[in-house]
Amino acid sequence: MTRISYVNGAYEPHPYAVVHIEDRGYQFSDGIYEYIAFYNHTLVDADLHFKRLERSLRELQIALPMSIRSMGIVIRELIERNGRADGGLYIQITRGVAKRDHAFPKHTTPSLVMTVCQAKLPKEKEVREGVKVITQPDIRWGRRDIKSVSLLANILAKQKASEKHAREAWLVDGDIISEGSASNSYIVTKAGELVTHPANEFILGGITRDVVLRLARKNGIKVSERAFSVAEAKKAAEAFLTSTSANVLPVVEIDGIKVGDGKVGVITRQLNTLYTAHIFKQTGKQL
């Protein structure tokens, strides 16, 4: 089946789905995006993702190109046209096409692009045995809470991780781990406390992060949203990362140093079980 994408009101074969060269997303990274997983044709935590999408647009003063209800209708049609029961949905909204000028154009129509891709789940071995991460300087801009399409700093960090055969790069501001290049970061102290950076302008507050923290608190796990250092992370009992595509993924090594005993921890396993049950409850899909 031909892959179909949606561009500004039209469903197009993916190779021919294009935007204008003066779209401000291309010229200035003047736009935002969302990635939503779906299973059995059902979006996971759709309301939370759309809420974040609307917030990002407000922060950049970009108008919503259509109502969320209308967008939902388009998404269902797009998924159907691609013949995928399970996968990932990318939504990208930019300020639109305008003559190149740094200031906001006075009259422009936001561009809306949506694409569907294969589900991006971690390998079974990664979930079972854990993954390695490295640390890298956090060189991103000061509004990391906006899900901007400007991801160059993230790409550079992720490339370093790839070169070192690590799953992810954890970004360090001073001596504080903010988050991963494409994920949120967590440790579990030897006292059993789950620690993650607070959701402020220094991180992108993940939807999976929000759900996992809620599940942790509901199940009696002590949660502390505070900054933690590289040194504290390397002395932790457990560590893990979360994202829409990685779910809850154990981290067993940071910069070549084993976390705890170098094996997946009890709390990490518990949270992974709780989160996959959360997905099953919405979609009926057993991951």
C-alpha positions as CSV (number, residue, x, y, z in Angstrom):
1,M,0.0,0.0,0.0
2,T,1.3,3.5,-0.9
3,R,2.3,5.6,2.0
4,I,0.0,8.7,2.3
5,S,0.7,12.0,4.0
6,Y,-1.5,15.0,4.7
7,V,-0.3,18.5,3.7
8,N,-2.5,21.6,4.1
9,G,-5.9,20.0,3.3
10,A,-4.7,17.3,0.8
11,Y,-3.9,13.6,1.2
12,E,-0.8,13.0,-1.0
13,P,1.4,10.0,-1.8
14,H,4.3,10.5,0.5
15,P,7.0,11.1,-2.1
16,Y,5.0,14.1,-3.5
17,A,3.9,15.6,-0.1
18,V,5.8,18.9,-0.1
19,V,5.7,22.4,1.4
20,H,6.8,25.7,-0.1
21,I,10.5,26.6,0.1
22,E,9.5,29.8,2.0
23,D,7.6,28.0,4.6
24,R,8.9,29.5,7.9
25,G,9.4,26.0,9.3
26,Y,12.1,25.5,6.7
27,Q,13.5,29.0,6.8
28,F,13.5,29.6,10.6
29,S,12.4,26.5,12.4
30,D,9.3,28.6,13.2
31,G,7.0,25.8,14.2
32,I,6.1,22.9,16.5
33,Y,5.5,19.2,16.3
34,E,3.9,16.3,18.2
35,Y,4.5,12.6,17.9
36,I,1.7,10.3,19.1
37,A,1.8,6.5,19.1
38,F,-1.2,4.5,18.1
39,Y,-2.2,0.9,18.5
40,N,-5.3,-0.8,17.1
41,H,-6.1,2.5,15.3
42,T,-6.3,4.3,18.7
43,L,-4.0,7.2,19.7
44,V,-2.4,6.8,23.1
45,D,-3.0,9.7,25.5
46,A,-4.4,11.8,22.6
47,D,-5.9,14.5,24.9
48,L,-2.6,15.1,26.7
49,H,-0.7,15.4,23.4
50,F,-3.2,17.8,21.9
51,K,-3.1,19.9,25.1
52,R,0.7,20.2,24.8
53,L,0.4,20.9,21.0
54,E,-2.0,23.8,21.8
55,R,0.3,25.1,24.5
56,S,3.4,25.1,22.2
57,L,1.4,27.0,19.6
58,R,0.3,29.6,22.1
59,E,3.8,30.1,23.3
60,L,4.9,30.9,19.7
61,Q,1.7,32.8,18.8
62,I,0.8,30.5,16.0
63,A,-2.9,29.9,15.3
64,L,-4.3,26.4,15.4
65,P,-4.9,25.7,11.7
66,M,-8.1,23.7,12.4
67,S,-10.0,22.6,15.5
68,I,-8.7,19.6,17.5
69,R,-12.0,17.8,16.7
70,S,-11.4,18.3,12.9
71,M,-7.8,17.3,13.3
72,G,-9.0,14.1,14.9
73,I,-11.2,13.3,11.9
74,V,-8.3,13.9,9.5
75,I,-6.0,11.7,11.6
76,R,-8.4,8.8,11.6
77,E,-8.7,9.1,7.8
78,L,-4.9,9.3,7.4
79,I,-4.3,6.2,9.5
80,E,-7.0,4.4,7.5
81,R,-5.5,5.4,4.2
82,N,-2.1,4.1,5.3
83,G,-3.5,0.7,6.3
84,R,-1.7,0.7,9.7
85,A,-3.3,-0.6,12.9
86,D,-0.1,0.3,14.9
87,G,2.3,3.1,14.3
88,G,3.3,6.6,15.0
89,L,1.8,9.9,13.9
90,Y,3.8,13.1,13.4
91,I,2.0,16.4,13.4
92,Q,3.9,19.5,12.4
93,I,2.5,23.0,12.4
94,T,4.5,26.1,11.2
95,R,3.6,29.7,11.0
96,G,3.2,29.2,7.2
97,V,4.6,30.6,4.0
98,A,5.8,34.2,3.9
99,K,8.6,36.4,2.5
100,R,11.8,35.8,4.4
101,D,11.9,38.2,7.3
102,H,12.7,37.5,11.0
103,A,9.6,39.3,12.4
104,F,6.2,37.6,12.3
105,P,4.4,38.1,9.0
106,K,1.2,40.1,9.4
107,H,-1.0,37.8,7.3
108,T,-0.1,34.1,6.9
109,T,-1.9,30.8,7.1
110,P,-0.3,28.2,9.3
111,S,0.9,25.1,7.6
112,L,-0.2,21.7,8.8
113,V,1.6,18.5,7.8
114,M,0.8,15.0,9.2
115,T,2.6,11.8,8.5
116,V,2.3,8.2,9.6
117,C,5.2,5.9,10.2
118,Q,6.0,2.4,11.6
119,A,5.8,2.0,15.4
120,K,9.1,2.9,17.1
121,L,9.3,0.4,19.9
122,P,12.5,-0.5,21.7
123,K,14.0,-3.9,21.1
124,E,13.0,-6.7,23.4
125,K,16.6,-7.1,24.5
126,E,16.8,-3.4,25.4
127,V,13.7,-3.7,27.7
128,R,15.0,-6.9,29.2
129,E,18.7,-6.0,29.7
130,G,18.7,-2.2,29.7
131,V,20.6,0.4,27.6
132,K,23.7,2.6,27.8
133,V,23.6,6.4,27.8
134,I,26.3,9.0,27.7
135,T,26.3,12.6,29.0
136,Q,26.7,15.6,26.7
137,P,26.6,19.4,27.3
138,D,23.1,20.9,27.0
139,I,23.5,23.6,24.4
140,R,19.8,24.1,23.6
141,W,17.9,27.4,23.7
142,G,16.2,28.7,26.9
143,R,12.7,27.5,26.1
144,R,13.0,23.8,26.0
145,D,9.4,23.4,27.2
146,I,8.2,24.3,23.7
147,K,8.1,21.3,21.4
148,S,9.9,23.2,18.6
149,V,10.9,21.7,15.3
150,S,14.4,23.3,16.0
151,L,16.3,20.2,17.0
152,L,19.8,20.7,15.9
153,A,21.3,20.6,19.4
154,N,19.4,17.4,20.1
155,I,20.7,15.9,16.8
156,L,24.3,16.7,17.6
157,A,23.9,15.0,21.1
158,K,22.2,12.0,19.6
159,Q,24.9,11.6,17.0
160,K,27.6,11.5,19.8
161,A,25.6,8.8,21.5
162,S,25.3,6.8,18.2
163,E,29.1,7.1,17.7
164,K,29.6,5.6,21.1
165,H,27.1,2.9,20.6
166,A,24.8,4.3,23.3
167,R,21.0,4.4,23.1
168,E,20.7,8.0,24.3
169,A,22.6,11.2,25.3
170,W,21.6,12.7,28.7
171,L,22.1,16.5,28.5
172,V,24.0,18.3,31.2
173,D,23.5,21.9,32.2
174,G,26.4,22.8,34.5
175,D,26.5,19.5,36.5
176,I,22.7,18.9,36.3
177,I,21.1,16.3,34.0
178,S,18.1,18.0,32.4
179,E,16.8,15.3,30.1
180,G,17.8,13.1,27.1
181,S,18.1,14.3,23.5
182,A,14.8,12.7,22.8
183,S,13.5,11.5,26.1
184,N,13.1,12.3,29.8
185,S,15.7,11.1,32.4
186,Y,15.1,9.5,35.8
187,I,17.1,7.9,38.6
188,V,16.0,5.8,41.6
189,T,18.0,6.4,44.8
190,K,19.1,3.6,47.1
191,A,16.3,4.7,49.4
192,G,13.8,3.9,46.6
193,E,12.9,7.5,45.7
194,L,12.1,8.2,42.1
195,V,13.8,11.5,41.0
196,T,13.4,13.4,37.7
197,H,14.0,17.0,36.7
198,P,11.0,19.3,37.3
199,A,8.9,20.2,34.3
200,N,9.9,23.8,33.7
201,E,11.5,25.8,30.8
202,F,14.7,23.7,31.0
203,I,13.0,20.4,29.8
204,L,10.3,19.3,27.4
205,G,7.7,17.8,29.7
206,G,7.0,14.5,28.2
207,I,3.5,13.0,28.0
208,T,4.9,9.6,29.0
209,R,6.7,11.4,31.8
210,D,3.4,12.8,33.1
211,V,1.7,9.4,33.0
212,V,4.6,7.5,34.6
213,L,4.8,9.9,37.5
214,R,1.1,9.6,38.1
215,L,1.3,5.8,38.0
216,A,4.2,5.9,40.3
217,R,2.5,8.0,42.9
218,K,-0.7,6.0,42.6
219,N,1.2,2.8,43.4
220,G,3.1,4.1,46.4
221,I,6.4,5.0,44.8
222,K,7.9,8.2,46.3
223,V,8.5,10.8,43.6
224,S,10.7,13.8,43.8
225,E,10.7,16.3,40.9
226,R,14.1,18.0,41.5
227,A,17.4,18.4,39.8
228,F,20.0,15.7,40.1
229,S,23.6,15.7,39.2
230,V,25.7,13.5,37.0
231,A,27.5,12.2,40.1
232,E,24.2,11.4,41.8
233,A,23.0,9.5,38.7
234,K,26.1,7.4,38.6
235,K,25.7,6.4,42.2
236,A,21.9,5.7,41.9
237,A,20.3,2.3,42.4
238,E,18.4,2.4,39.1
239,A,18.0,4.7,36.1
240,F,15.6,4.8,33.2
241,L,14.3,7.0,30.4
242,T,10.8,7.6,29.0
243,S,9.4,8.8,25.7
244,T,6.4,8.1,23.4
245,S,8.5,5.8,21.3
246,A,10.6,4.2,24.1
247,N,7.9,3.8,26.8
248,V,9.8,3.0,30.0
249,L,13.3,2.0,29.1
250,P,15.9,0.8,31.7
251,V,19.3,2.5,31.8
252,V,22.1,0.3,33.2
253,E,25.2,2.3,32.2
254,I,26.1,6.0,32.2
255,D,29.4,7.1,30.6
256,G,30.7,3.5,30.9
257,I,29.8,3.3,34.7
258,K,27.3,0.7,35.8
259,V,24.1,2.0,37.4
260,G,23.6,0.0,40.6
261,D,24.5,-3.7,39.9
262,G,24.2,-3.1,36.2
263,K,20.9,-4.8,35.9
264,V,17.3,-3.6,35.4
265,G,15.9,-2.5,38.7
266,V,12.8,-3.5,40.5
267,I,11.1,-0.1,40.4
268,T,11.9,0.3,36.7
269,R,10.4,-3.1,35.9
270,Q,7.3,-2.2,37.9
271,L,6.8,1.1,36.1
272,N,7.3,-0.5,32.7
273,T,4.5,-3.1,33.6
274,L,2.2,-0.3,34.8
275,Y,2.8,1.8,31.7
276,T,2.2,-1.1,29.3
277,A,-1.0,-1.8,31.2
278,H,-1.9,1.8,30.7
279,I,-1.5,1.5,26.9
280,F,-3.5,-1.8,26.9
281,K,-6.4,-0.2,28.8
282,Q,-6.7,2.4,26.0
283,T,-6.0,0.4,22.9
284,G,-6.3,-3.3,23.8
285,K,-2.7,-3.7,22.5
286,Q,-0.4,-5.9,24.6
287,L,3.2,-4.7,24.0
